[in-house]
Amino acid sequence: MTGTYEDSTFIRRYWVWLLLAPILLIVALEVLHTWLNWSIMQSLYEKKAGLDWFGITFYHNQTFIVAAILALLVINPLRGHSDLYEVWETIKWLSRIGREPTPAEIPVFSPRTRRTFWAVWQVFKWLLAFSVISSLNGIPFLGKVTPIFSMALEGIGSWSLVPRVFVLPIIPASSS
């Protein structure tokens, strides 16, 4: 029997795992490195000054709450309407321009496959947005949002001063 599973080579059988192994190793080492750094910082600050390093650095977990909520903005709420599928359909449509119709059509995905792609893509987009927002403590190119959110929850600041801030260019606070 030629071409059976038993006759195939090691690389042919395990090519996916051979590609994933270095990626998984890098991710595992990065997780271990981060955990070790955070453990050292937490114990150092606790022993030296009695401070909660993790709570201070991440605004008492508000960094992750804000990132999780803001990351919801990237999710496409129309179930089954995946951005990837729309790109696929556009490429398929553009490939027909300027050519005669081909007898072999590009395959169309079933509704179940489209929903699966949609769900996986939305989870991936949310995880990516969550990672970016939590690592930056805010939205890219917009500034840090978590300190503002944290200060608002603690009651620091007053909304009554907002109109005064807007008229500062017209009526400066000082005589200069």
N, C-alpha and C positions, 0 to 999 in steps of 0.2 A: 504494500500500500504506500504509494508516494503521496506526499502532500497532506498527510494526516496530522493531527495534533501531536501525536507521539513522536513523529519524525521531525517536527519543526525544531529549529535551533533555540537555544536559551534566549538570545536577544529577541527573536521573533515572538516568543511567548511572554516575555517580561519587559518589553520595550516601554510600556507606560510606567511601570515601577522604576525602571532605570532613569527615566526622565524626572519622575516625581521625587526620587530619593534625595538628590542634592537640594531641591527646593525645600522639602520637609526638614532636612538637616539644618539648613540656614534659618528657617523659621524657628525651629526648636532652639537653636543656639541664641537667636535674638531674644526669644522669650526668656530663656535662662539668664541672659545678660541683664535684661531689664529687671527681672525679679531680684537678682543679686544686688544690683545698684539700688533699687528701691528699699530692699531690706536693710542694706548698710546705712542708707540715709535715714530711714525711719529709726533704727536703733541708735545711731549717732546723735540725732537731734533729741531723742527721748532721754538718753543717758546724760548728755551734756547740759541741756537746757529745759528738759521736761516738756518739749514741744511735740506736737503731732505733725511730722513733716508731710505725710501724705494728705492730711486734712488741709494744711496750709497751702500746699502746692496746687491741689486740685479743688480748692474752694469748698471743702467739706462735701465732695462728690458732686457738686453742682456743675462742674465742668462736663461730666458725663451725662447728666440730665439734660442740660442745654444742648449738648451735641446730639443726643438721641432725638430730641424734639425738633431741632432744626434740620436734622438729616431726613426727617419725614417729608420735607419739601421737595426732595428729588424723586419721590415715588410717583409713578404715573398711575392715577387712580382708576383709569379705564381698564378693567380686567381683560386680559387677553390682547391688549394693544401694546405690544412690546416695541421699544425703540429699535431693538436689533431687527425685529421682523419688518418694521417699516423701512429700515435701511436695505434689507434684503429685497423687499418689493420694489424699492426705487432702483436698485442696481438691475433687477430683472427687467423693469420697464425701460431703463436707459439702454440696456443691451439690445432691445428690439428696434431702436431708432436707427435708421439708415441701413437696415439689413432686411433681406427677404425673410419671411417667416421660416423658421427651421422646423423640420419635422419632429425633432426631439425637444420637447418642452422642458423647461427648468422645473424641478419638482416643487409642488405647493405643499406646505405643511398643513397637517390636520389641525382642527381647532384644539384638540387636546394637547398636541405638541406646542402650539402657539401659547396656550395657557401656561404650560410648563416652562417654556422659554421666558415668558413674561414674569412668572414668579421668581425664577432663579435670577434673572436680570435685575429685578427690583430689589431683591435681597443683596445682591452684589453692589448695586448703586448705593443702597442705604449704608452698608458696611464701609464702603469707600468714603462717603460723605461724613459718616460718623468718625472715621479715623482722621480725616483732614480737619474737621471742626474741633475735635477734642485735642488734637495735637497743637493746633494754633490758638486754642481757647476762644475761637470766634470764627467768623466767616472770612474766607480769603479776600483780600483787597478792601475789606470793610472795617477791619479792626477787631479788637477783643470785645466779645460780648459777655463772657462769663463774669468778669468783675462788675460790670454794670448790673447784670441780673442778680449777683450776690449782694451788691450794695442796696438794690431795691428791696430785696427780701429782708434785709437787716434794718430797713427804715432809714438808711443814710441818704440824705438829699431831700429835696422838696420840689414837688411839681409846681408850686407857686412861683418858683424862680425861673421857670422855662420862658415865659414871656419876656422877662428881663434880659435873658441871654440873647434872644432874637433882636432886641432893640439896642444892644450894645454898639453895633456899628453906627447907628444914628445918634444915640445919646450915650457917649462913652462914660465909663464909671469915674474916670479922673478928668482933670481939666486939660490934660495934654492932648 
